[in-house]
Amino acid sequence: MIQALLTKHNISDPELKSQQAELIFNGLLASLQITKNTQLIPMAKAMYLDAIFKD
């Protein structure tokens, strides 16, 4: 679904970027389950957006 959205909005290299974004999201979920450290959320958000919008 992320890849389709990136493609729809003409984001370059949507397949790679959607895979990177998914890894970041899944890593955040796993980390939160283990550590309960909600301070990781803003860091993951910045990484997620960087993965999608970097050139």
Biotite code that builds the C-alpha atoms (Angstrom):
import biotite.structure as struc

atoms = struc.array([
    struc.Atom([0.000, 0.000, 0.000], chain_id="A", res_id=1, res_name="MET", atom_name="CA", element="C"),
    struc.Atom([2.832, 2.404, 0.812], chain_id="A", res_id=2, res_name="ILE", atom_name="CA", element="C"),
    struc.Atom([4.478, 1.697, -2.531], chain_id="A", res_id=3, res_name="GLN", atom_name="CA", element="C"),
    struc.Atom([1.206, 2.455, -4.340], chain_id="A", res_id=4, res_name="ALA", atom_name="CA", element="C"),
    struc.Atom([0.858, 5.764, -2.477], chain_id="A", res_id=5, res_name="LEU", atom_name="CA", element="C"),
    struc.Atom([4.436, 6.750, -3.246], chain_id="A", res_id=6, res_name="LEU", atom_name="CA", element="C"),
    struc.Atom([3.938, 5.867, -6.908], chain_id="A", res_id=7, res_name="THR", atom_name="CA", element="C"),
    struc.Atom([0.666, 7.831, -7.024], chain_id="A", res_id=8, res_name="LYS", atom_name="CA", element="C"),
    struc.Atom([2.459, 10.905, -5.679], chain_id="A", res_id=9, res_name="HIS", atom_name="CA", element="C"),
    struc.Atom([5.436, 10.563, -8.043], chain_id="A", res_id=10, res_name="ASN", atom_name="CA", element="C"),
    struc.Atom([7.987, 9.781, -5.331], chain_id="A", res_id=11, res_name="ILE", atom_name="CA", element="C"),
    struc.Atom([11.162, 8.428, -6.914], chain_id="A", res_id=12, res_name="SER", atom_name="CA", element="C"),
    struc.Atom([12.143, 4.786, -6.312], chain_id="A", res_id=13, res_name="ASP", atom_name="CA", element="C"),
    struc.Atom([8.882, 3.886, -4.552], chain_id="A", res_id=14, res_name="PRO", atom_name="CA", element="C"),
    struc.Atom([9.665, 0.173, -4.128], chain_id="A", res_id=15, res_name="GLU", atom_name="CA", element="C"),
    struc.Atom([12.920, 0.719, -2.229], chain_id="A", res_id=16, res_name="LEU", atom_name="CA", element="C"),
    struc.Atom([11.557, 3.605, -0.193], chain_id="A", res_id=17, res_name="LYS", atom_name="CA", element="C"),
    struc.Atom([8.444, 1.693, 0.830], chain_id="A", res_id=18, res_name="SER", atom_name="CA", element="C"),
    struc.Atom([10.591, -1.244, 1.948], chain_id="A", res_id=19, res_name="GLN", atom_name="CA", element="C"),
    struc.Atom([12.827, 1.049, 3.999], chain_id="A", res_id=20, res_name="GLN", atom_name="CA", element="C"),
    struc.Atom([9.821, 2.772, 5.568], chain_id="A", res_id=21, res_name="ALA", atom_name="CA", element="C"),
    struc.Atom([8.274, -0.590, 6.448], chain_id="A", res_id=22, res_name="GLU", atom_name="CA", element="C"),
    struc.Atom([11.501, -1.740, 8.116], chain_id="A", res_id=23, res_name="LEU", atom_name="CA", element="C"),
    struc.Atom([11.627, 1.435, 10.196], chain_id="A", res_id=24, res_name="ILE", atom_name="CA", element="C"),
    struc.Atom([7.993, 1.048, 11.257], chain_id="A", res_id=25, res_name="PHE", atom_name="CA", element="C"),
    struc.Atom([8.354, -2.623, 12.130], chain_id="A", res_id=26, res_name="ASN", atom_name="CA", element="C"),
    struc.Atom([11.570, -1.909, 14.010], chain_id="A", res_id=27, res_name="GLY", atom_name="CA", element="C"),
    struc.Atom([9.796, 0.751, 16.038], chain_id="A", res_id=28, res_name="LEU", atom_name="CA", element="C"),
    struc.Atom([6.954, -1.619, 16.901], chain_id="A", res_id=29, res_name="LEU", atom_name="CA", element="C"),
    struc.Atom([9.385, -4.333, 17.997], chain_id="A", res_id=30, res_name="ALA", atom_name="CA", element="C"),
    struc.Atom([11.433, -1.880, 20.045], chain_id="A", res_id=31, res_name="SER", atom_name="CA", element="C"),
    struc.Atom([8.350, -0.484, 21.757], chain_id="A", res_id=32, res_name="LEU", atom_name="CA", element="C"),
    struc.Atom([7.221, -3.979, 22.727], chain_id="A", res_id=33, res_name="GLN", atom_name="CA", element="C"),
    struc.Atom([10.587, -4.673, 24.328], chain_id="A", res_id=34, res_name="ILE", atom_name="CA", element="C"),
    struc.Atom([11.555, -1.328, 25.857], chain_id="A", res_id=35, res_name="THR", atom_name="CA", element="C"),
    struc.Atom([8.256, 0.587, 26.217], chain_id="A", res_id=36, res_name="LYS", atom_name="CA", element="C"),
    struc.Atom([10.373, 3.675, 25.431], chain_id="A", res_id=37, res_name="ASN", atom_name="CA", element="C"),
    struc.Atom([7.957, 6.082, 23.722], chain_id="A", res_id=38, res_name="THR", atom_name="CA", element="C"),
    struc.Atom([10.811, 8.538, 23.122], chain_id="A", res_id=39, res_name="GLN", atom_name="CA", element="C"),
    struc.Atom([11.705, 6.333, 20.144], chain_id="A", res_id=40, res_name="LEU", atom_name="CA", element="C"),
    struc.Atom([8.574, 7.459, 18.287], chain_id="A", res_id=41, res_name="ILE", atom_name="CA", element="C"),
    struc.Atom([9.819, 10.915, 17.164], chain_id="A", res_id=42, res_name="PRO", atom_name="CA", element="C"),
    struc.Atom([13.144, 9.412, 16.103], chain_id="A", res_id=43, res_name="MET", atom_name="CA", element="C"),
    struc.Atom([11.404, 6.727, 14.054], chain_id="A", res_id=44, res_name="ALA", atom_name="CA", element="C"),
    struc.Atom([9.074, 9.329, 12.523], chain_id="A", res_id=45, res_name="LYS", atom_name="CA", element="C"),
    struc.Atom([12.037, 11.405, 11.349], chain_id="A", res_id=46, res_name="ALA", atom_name="CA", element="C"),
    struc.Atom([13.755, 8.313, 9.940], chain_id="A", res_id=47, res_name="MET", atom_name="CA", element="C"),
    struc.Atom([10.528, 7.218, 8.205], chain_id="A", res_id=48, res_name="TYR", atom_name="CA", element="C"),
    struc.Atom([10.019, 10.581, 6.521], chain_id="A", res_id=49, res_name="LEU", atom_name="CA", element="C"),
    struc.Atom([13.697, 10.781, 5.563], chain_id="A", res_id=50, res_name="ASP", atom_name="CA", element="C"),
    struc.Atom([13.501, 7.357, 3.944], chain_id="A", res_id=51, res_name="ALA", atom_name="CA", element="C"),
    struc.Atom([10.549, 8.445, 1.814], chain_id="A", res_id=52, res_name="ILE", atom_name="CA", element="C"),
    struc.Atom([11.516, 11.994, 0.860], chain_id="A", res_id=53, res_name="PHE", atom_name="CA", element="C"),
    struc.Atom([15.305, 11.784, 0.459], chain_id="A", res_id=54, res_name="LYS", atom_name="CA", element="C"),
    struc.Atom([16.531, 12.054, -3.106], chain_id="A", res_id=55, res_name="ASP", atom_name="CA", element="C"),
])
